[in-house]
Amino acid sequence: MARVLVVDDEALIAMMLSDLLTEYGHETVGPAHSEAQALELVASKAIDAAILDVTLGDHDCFAVAQALGERGIPFAFATGHGIHAMPDAFRERMTVSKPFDFEVVKQIVDELVAPATQL
C-alpha cells in the first residue's frame, strides 16, 4: 500500500480521487485543498506519490510540485487546461486530464507508486 497525497481545491473531486485510491489499495494523504495545506502535509507526512490539481483557486500547485521534487517524491498533475498551460520546468511530468478517465488515473497511480510498492 502506498501513501498518495491528493491536492485538489474541489472537495468532490478530492473525495472521488480518495475513493479511487482506496479502491486501488492505497492510502490517501490529505486531501489538501490549498497550496498551504499541501505544503504542510509534504513537510509533515510520509508520502510515496502525489496527484496535484494544477489550479488551486487563485493559486497554482507549482510550489508543492517543487517541494515534492526536492524530496524525490513522484507526482502527476491533474488539469483540464492541457499541457500547454504548464511551465517549461514541469512539461515532462505525467499529467492526467480532467474530467478523469478512471483507467488512465489507475495507470498513472500504478506508475507513480511502483517504487514504493516494491519495498
N, CA, C and O of each residue as an XYZ file, in Angstrom:
476
protein
N       0.850     -1.182      0.000
C       0.000      0.000      0.000
C       0.888      1.234      0.000
O       1.808      1.353      0.809
N       0.604      2.138     -0.905
C       1.348      3.399     -0.986
C       0.511      4.535     -0.405
O      -0.719      4.486     -0.406
N       1.198      5.546      0.084
C       0.546      6.741      0.621
C       0.608      7.828     -0.459
O       1.685      8.290     -0.834
N      -0.582      8.226     -0.951
C      -0.661      9.154     -2.078
C      -1.316     10.459     -1.623
O      -2.453     10.466     -1.151
N      -0.588     11.546     -1.771
C      -1.113     12.873     -1.473
C      -2.065     13.304     -2.576
O      -1.732     13.235     -3.759
N      -3.253     13.749     -2.180
C      -4.230     14.283     -3.122
C      -4.368     15.775     -2.846
O      -4.657     16.184     -1.721
N      -4.158     16.586     -3.888
C      -4.283     18.039     -3.779
C      -5.279     18.493     -4.839
O      -5.013     18.403     -6.037
N      -6.426     18.981     -4.383
C      -7.444     19.494     -5.299
C      -8.342     20.436     -4.517
O      -8.784     20.105     -3.417
N      -8.614     21.600     -5.071
C      -9.439     22.582     -4.364
C     -10.926     22.267     -4.431
O     -11.716     22.899     -3.729
N     -11.319     21.318     -5.246
C     -12.724     20.921     -5.335
C     -12.940     19.674     -4.478
O     -12.410     18.605     -4.779
N     -13.717     19.822     -3.416
C     -13.901     18.745     -2.438
C     -14.435     17.458     -3.068
O     -13.990     16.368     -2.708
N     -15.374     17.567     -3.995
C     -15.946     16.360     -4.600
C     -14.916     15.599     -5.425
O     -14.889     14.369     -5.412
N     -14.075     16.329     -6.136
C     -13.024     15.669     -6.924
C     -12.008     15.024     -5.998
O     -11.555     13.907     -6.250
N     -11.647     15.724     -4.922
C     -10.700     15.162     -3.955
C     -11.270     13.889     -3.333
O     -10.547     12.907     -3.164
N     -12.556     13.898     -2.991
C     -13.187     12.701     -2.416
C     -13.213     11.560     -3.428
O     -12.978     10.405     -3.072
N     -13.499     11.881     -4.689
C     -13.527     10.856     -5.722
C     -12.142     10.229     -5.885
O     -12.019      9.008     -5.976
N     -11.098     11.068     -5.920
C      -9.743     10.537     -6.034
C      -9.387      9.691     -4.815
O      -8.761      8.640     -4.953
N      -9.774     10.134     -3.641
C      -9.521      9.372     -2.419
C     -10.205      8.013     -2.478
O      -9.610      6.999     -2.113
N     -11.447      7.991     -2.935
C     -12.176      6.727     -3.074
C     -11.492      5.805     -4.089
O     -11.376      4.602     -3.857
N     -11.043      6.370     -5.208
C     -10.338      5.571     -6.212
C      -9.065      4.980     -5.640
O      -8.769      3.804     -5.853
N      -8.312      5.793     -4.913
C      -7.065      5.304     -4.319
C      -7.337      4.155     -3.352
O      -6.599      3.170     -3.330
N      -8.389      4.281     -2.557
C      -8.761      3.205     -1.640
C      -9.114      1.947     -2.425
O      -8.701      0.844     -2.066
N      -9.877      2.122     -3.492
C     -10.253      1.001     -4.349
C      -9.015      0.325     -4.941
O      -9.000     -0.893     -5.120
N      -7.976      1.112     -5.244
C      -6.743      0.585     -5.825
C      -5.793      0.035     -4.762
O      -4.716     -0.465     -5.088
N      -6.196      0.126     -3.478
C      -5.392     -0.440     -2.408
C      -4.373      0.503     -1.803
O      -3.402      0.053     -1.195
N      -4.576      1.802     -1.958
C      -3.642      2.794     -1.440
C      -4.297      3.641     -0.348
O      -5.514      3.624     -0.166
N      -3.465      4.367      0.359
C      -3.923      5.265      1.418
C      -3.810      6.712      0.928
O      -2.803      7.097      0.334
N      -4.840      7.496      1.180
C      -4.816      8.902      0.805
C      -4.184      9.726      1.914
O      -4.525      9.572      3.087
N      -3.270     10.593      1.537
C      -2.744     11.607      2.445
C      -3.490     12.885      2.092
O      -3.483     13.312      0.937
N      -4.128     13.491      3.073
C      -4.975     14.649      2.822
C      -6.419     14.189      2.717
O      -6.855     13.316      3.467
N      -7.140     14.760      1.811
C      -6.696     15.647      0.739
C      -6.434     17.072      1.220
O      -6.983     17.532      2.221
N      -5.583     17.741      0.472
C      -5.304     19.157      0.697
C      -6.088     19.947     -0.331
O      -6.177     19.554     -1.495
N      -6.657     21.065      0.101
C      -7.472     21.880     -0.798
C      -6.794     23.201     -1.159
O      -7.347     24.003     -1.911
N      -5.595     23.422     -0.620
C      -4.865     24.662     -0.915
C      -3.369     24.374     -0.961
O      -2.905     23.329     -0.505
N      -2.643     25.304     -1.509
C      -1.190     25.195     -1.555
C      -0.615     25.088     -0.144
O       0.264     24.262      0.104
N      -1.103     25.915      0.781
C      -0.585     25.916      2.154
C      -0.827     24.572      2.836
O       0.071     24.040      3.489
N      -2.028     24.021      2.693
C      -2.321     22.710      3.284
C      -1.413     21.639      2.695
O      -0.884     20.795      3.417
N      -1.241     21.680      1.395
C      -0.412     20.674      0.726
C       1.040     20.765      1.180
O       1.670     19.742      1.450
N       1.574     21.976      1.268
C       2.957     22.135      1.710
C       3.143     21.642      3.142
O       4.178     21.062      3.470
N       2.153     21.870      3.988
C       2.216     21.376      5.366
C       2.254     19.849      5.389
O       3.019     19.262      6.154
N       1.437     19.205      4.560
C       1.431     17.744      4.503
C       2.740     17.205      3.948
O       3.256     16.204      4.444
N       3.283     17.856      2.926
C       4.561     17.422      2.355
C       5.655     17.472      3.420
O       6.511     16.589      3.481
N       5.623     18.500      4.249
C       6.649     18.676      5.280
C       6.467     17.734      6.473
O       7.430     17.446      7.183
N       5.238     17.252      6.699
C       4.978     16.539      7.948
C       4.553     15.078      7.808
O       4.513     14.360      8.807
N       4.241     14.628      6.620
C       3.720     13.270      6.438
C       4.625     12.444      5.530
O       5.341     12.977      4.683
N       4.574     11.137      5.728
C       5.248     10.221      4.815
C       4.389     10.102      3.563
O       3.212      9.748      3.642
N       4.973     10.395      2.420
C       4.242     10.394      1.143
C       5.070      9.615      0.131
O       6.279      9.815      0.012
N       4.398      8.719     -0.599
C       5.070      7.937     -1.631
C       4.868      8.514     -3.027
O       5.693      8.300     -3.914
N       3.766      9.250     -3.225
C       3.437      9.827     -4.533
C       2.355     10.877     -4.326
O       1.793     10.993     -3.237
N       2.066     11.642     -5.374
C       1.049     12.691     -5.260
C       0.364     12.933     -6.593
O       0.940     12.737     -7.663
N      -0.895     13.369     -6.490
C      -1.659     13.859     -7.640
C      -2.033     15.294     -7.309
O      -2.706     15.558     -6.313
N      -1.591     16.220     -8.154
C      -1.743     17.648     -7.891
C      -2.638     18.316     -8.920
O      -2.334     18.305    -10.113
N      -3.733     18.894     -8.467
C      -4.542     19.752     -9.333
C      -3.710     20.988     -9.623
O      -3.185     21.608     -8.697
N      -3.582     21.353    -10.869
C      -2.739     22.488    -11.236
C      -3.298     23.785    -10.675
O      -2.545     24.595    -10.134
N      -4.601     23.998    -10.792
C      -5.220     25.246    -10.360
C      -5.898     25.049     -9.013
O      -6.808     24.232     -8.871
N      -5.436     25.815     -8.024
C      -5.996     25.758     -6.677
C      -6.584     27.118     -6.343
O      -5.930     27.952     -5.716
N      -7.812     27.333     -6.763
C      -8.441     28.636     -6.560
C      -7.665     29.715     -7.302
O      -7.523     29.658     -8.524
N      -7.159     30.706     -6.555
C      -6.385     31.793     -7.153
C      -4.897     31.486     -7.247
O      -4.117     32.333     -7.681
N      -4.496     30.280     -6.845
C      -3.093     29.883     -6.851
C      -2.886     28.698     -7.770
O      -3.829     28.199     -8.384
N      -1.647     28.254     -7.859
C      -1.348     27.019     -8.569
C      -0.603     26.089     -7.613
O      -0.356     26.438     -6.459
N      -0.258     24.927     -8.098
C       0.364     23.916     -7.244
C       1.865     23.792     -7.455
O       2.474     22.841     -6.965
N       2.473     24.727     -8.172
C       3.861     24.533     -8.566
C       4.850     24.594     -7.405
O       5.910     23.973     -7.481
N       4.537     25.323     -6.334
C       5.394     25.299     -5.141
C       5.341     23.918     -4.490
O       6.344     23.433     -3.967
N       4.179     23.296     -4.525
C       4.031     21.939     -3.993
C       4.828     20.963     -4.863
O       5.527     20.091     -4.347
N       4.717     21.115     -6.168
C       5.475     20.264     -7.087
C       6.976     20.410     -6.837
O       7.711     19.423     -6.833
N       7.416     21.629     -6.633
C       8.834     21.889     -6.350
C       9.260     21.181     -5.065
O      10.313     20.545     -5.027
N       8.445     21.289     -4.011
C       8.758     20.652     -2.728
C       8.815     19.129     -2.864
O       9.699     18.484     -2.301
N       7.877     18.565     -3.607
C       7.886     17.122     -3.830
C       9.126     16.705     -4.610
O       9.779     15.719     -4.267
N       9.448     17.457     -5.659
C      10.626     17.163     -6.464
C      11.908     17.193     -5.650
O      12.787     16.351     -5.833
N      12.015     18.164     -4.750
C      13.199     18.271     -3.897
C      13.332     17.071     -2.968
O      14.439     16.730     -2.551
N      12.220     16.432     -2.641
C      12.234     15.266     -1.760
C      12.264     13.953     -2.539
O      12.284     12.875     -1.945
N      12.267     14.042     -3.860
C      12.304     12.843     -4.686
C      11.000     12.062     -4.694
O      10.996     10.858     -4.950
N       9.899     12.739     -4.416
C       8.584     12.092     -4.382
C       7.936     12.233     -5.759
O       7.751     13.354     -6.233
N       7.589     11.128     -6.409
C       6.975     11.210     -7.741
C       5.564     11.796     -7.662
O       4.840     11.580     -6.689
N       5.194     12.528     -8.687
C       3.867     13.133     -8.726
C       3.396     13.285    -10.157
O       4.178     13.238    -11.107
N       2.087     13.469    -10.280
C       1.459     13.761    -11.568
C       0.538     14.952    -11.372
O       0.014     15.185    -10.283
N       0.354     15.685    -12.431
C      -0.565     16.816    -12.421
C      -1.934     16.376    -12.918
O      -2.039     15.474    -13.750
N      -2.974     17.011    -12.408
C      -4.335     16.837    -12.901
C      -4.796     18.209    -13.391
O      -4.730     19.195    -12.656
N      -5.262     18.261    -14.639
C      -5.655     19.557    -15.183
C      -6.676     19.400    -16.301
O      -6.705     18.396    -17.013
N      -7.489     20.396    -16.428
C      -8.411     20.472    -17.545
C      -7.917     21.444    -18.603
O      -8.591     21.665    -19.609
N      -6.733     22.031    -18.377
C      -6.221     23.068    -19.274
C      -5.248     22.558    -20.322
O      -4.957     23.280    -21.276
N      -4.741     21.365    -20.185
C      -3.793     20.826    -21.143
C      -2.364     21.178    -20.792
O      -2.106     22.049    -19.961
N      -1.449     20.493    -21.432
C      -0.029     20.624    -21.114
C       0.532     21.988    -21.510
O       1.542     22.419    -20.953
N      -0.103     22.675    -22.459
C       0.391     23.980    -22.899
C       0.358     25.024    -21.782
O       1.056     26.035    -21.858
N      -0.445     24.784    -20.753
C      -0.554     25.731    -19.640
C       0.504     25.491    -18.561
O       0.564     26.220    -17.571
N       1.333     24.466    -18.756
C       2.336     24.111    -17.754
C       3.626     24.902    -17.984
O       4.013     25.159    -19.124
N       4.285     25.285    -16.883
C       5.606     25.902    -17.027
C       6.580     24.900    -17.649
O       6.419     23.691    -17.486
N       7.573     25.397    -18.349
C       8.539     24.527    -19.010
C       9.154     23.505    -18.063
O       9.379     22.360    -18.455
N       9.425     23.893    -16.842
C      10.082     23.007    -15.874
C       9.259     21.762    -15.562
O       9.805     20.765    -15.092
N       7.958     21.807    -15.816
C       7.094     20.684    -15.459
C       6.417     20.018    -16.651
O       5.599     19.118    -16.457
N       6.726     20.424    -17.857
C       6.025     19.881    -19.030
C       6.280     18.399    -19.269
O       5.479     17.734    -19.926
N       7.366     17.879    -18.754
C       7.690     16.466    -18.954
C       7.041     15.560    -17.907
O       7.120     14.336    -18.018
N       6.408     16.139    -16.904
C       5.767     15.342    -15.845
C       4.490     14.703    -16.357
O       3.850     15.209    -17.279
N       4.130     13.585    -15.745
C       2.878     12.925    -16.108
C       1.709     13.852    -15.797
O       1.719     14.587    -14.810
N       0.708     13.797    -16.660
C      -0.480     14.625    -16.491
C      -1.710     13.786    -16.800
O      -1.752     13.050    -17.786
N      -2.704     13.913    -15.939
C      -3.984     13.265    -16.186
C      -5.000     14.368    -16.465
O      -5.089     15.350    -15.728
N      -5.750     14.191    -17.524
C      -6.708     15.211    -17.942
C      -8.007     15.093    -17.166
O      -8.459     14.003    -16.815
N      -8.591     16.258    -16.912
C      -9.927     16.327    -16.329
C     -10.906     16.612    -17.453
O     -10.571     17.379    -18.356
N     -12.080     16.043    -17.445
C     -12.587     15.066    -16.489
C     -11.790     13.758    -16.586
O     -11.251     13.426    -17.641
N     -11.725     13.024    -15.468
C     -10.882     11.854    -15.355
C     -11.426     10.657    -16.114
O     -12.626     10.380    -16.122
N     -10.502      9.965    -16.747
C     -10.740      8.606    -17.241
C     -10.152      7.717    -16.149
O      -8.941      7.742    -15.929
N     -10.974      6.938    -15.464
C     -10.527      6.194    -14.297
C      -9.424      5.187    -14.615
O      -8.558      4.940    -13.777
N      -9.444      4.611    -15.798
C      -8.377      3.686    -16.188
C      -7.042      4.420    -16.331
O      -5.997      3.895    -15.948
N      -7.080      5.622    -16.876
C      -5.858      6.427    -17.002
C      -5.341      6.801    -15.618
O      -4.137      6.747    -15.367
N      -6.251      7.180    -14.715
C      -5.845      7.500    -13.343
C      -5.169      6.288    -12.717
O      -4.122      6.427    -12.084
N      -5.744      5.111    -12.882
C      -5.155      3.897    -12.314
C      -3.766      3.649    -12.884
O      -2.843      3.336    -12.132
N      -3.600      3.782    -14.187
C      -2.290      3.568    -14.813
C      -1.254      4.539    -14.268
O      -0.124      4.146    -13.975
N      -1.631      5.801    -14.129
C      -0.699      6.808    -13.627
C      -0.341      6.533    -12.171
O       0.830      6.604    -11.798
N      -1.335      6.222    -11.351
C      -1.061      5.915     -9.940
C      -0.159      4.686     -9.844
O       0.787      4.680     -9.056
N      -0.434      3.652    -10.628
C       0.409      2.455    -10.614
C       1.853      2.805    -10.953
O       2.781      2.304    -10.317
N       2.042      3.653    -11.940
C       3.395      4.047    -12.336
C       4.067      4.892    -11.248
O       5.252      4.719    -10.963
N       3.305      5.802    -10.647
C       3.868      6.658     -9.598
C       4.299      5.862     -8.373
O       5.348      6.139     -7.792
N       3.503      4.880     -7.977
C       3.757      4.161     -6.721
C       4.597      2.907     -6.912
O       4.928      2.250     -5.925
N       4.947      2.556     -8.119
C       5.692      1.327     -8.365
C       6.926      1.208     -7.458
O       7.112      0.147     -6.863
N       7.773      2.227     -7.320
C       8.930      2.077     -6.421
C       8.522      1.860     -4.961
O       9.185      1.102     -4.253
N       7.475      2.489     -4.506
C       7.045      2.378     -3.102
C       6.470      1.005     -2.801
O       6.645      0.496     -1.694
N       5.786      0.396     -3.764
C       5.153     -0.889     -3.512
C       6.136     -2.038     -3.650
O       5.807     -3.169     -3.292
N       7.338     -1.778     -4.162
C       8.349     -2.813     -4.294
C       9.222     -2.934     -3.062
O      10.059     -3.834     -2.984
N       9.039     -2.025     -2.077
C       9.857     -2.056     -0.858
C       9.465     -3.207      0.034
O      10.048     -3.386      1.103
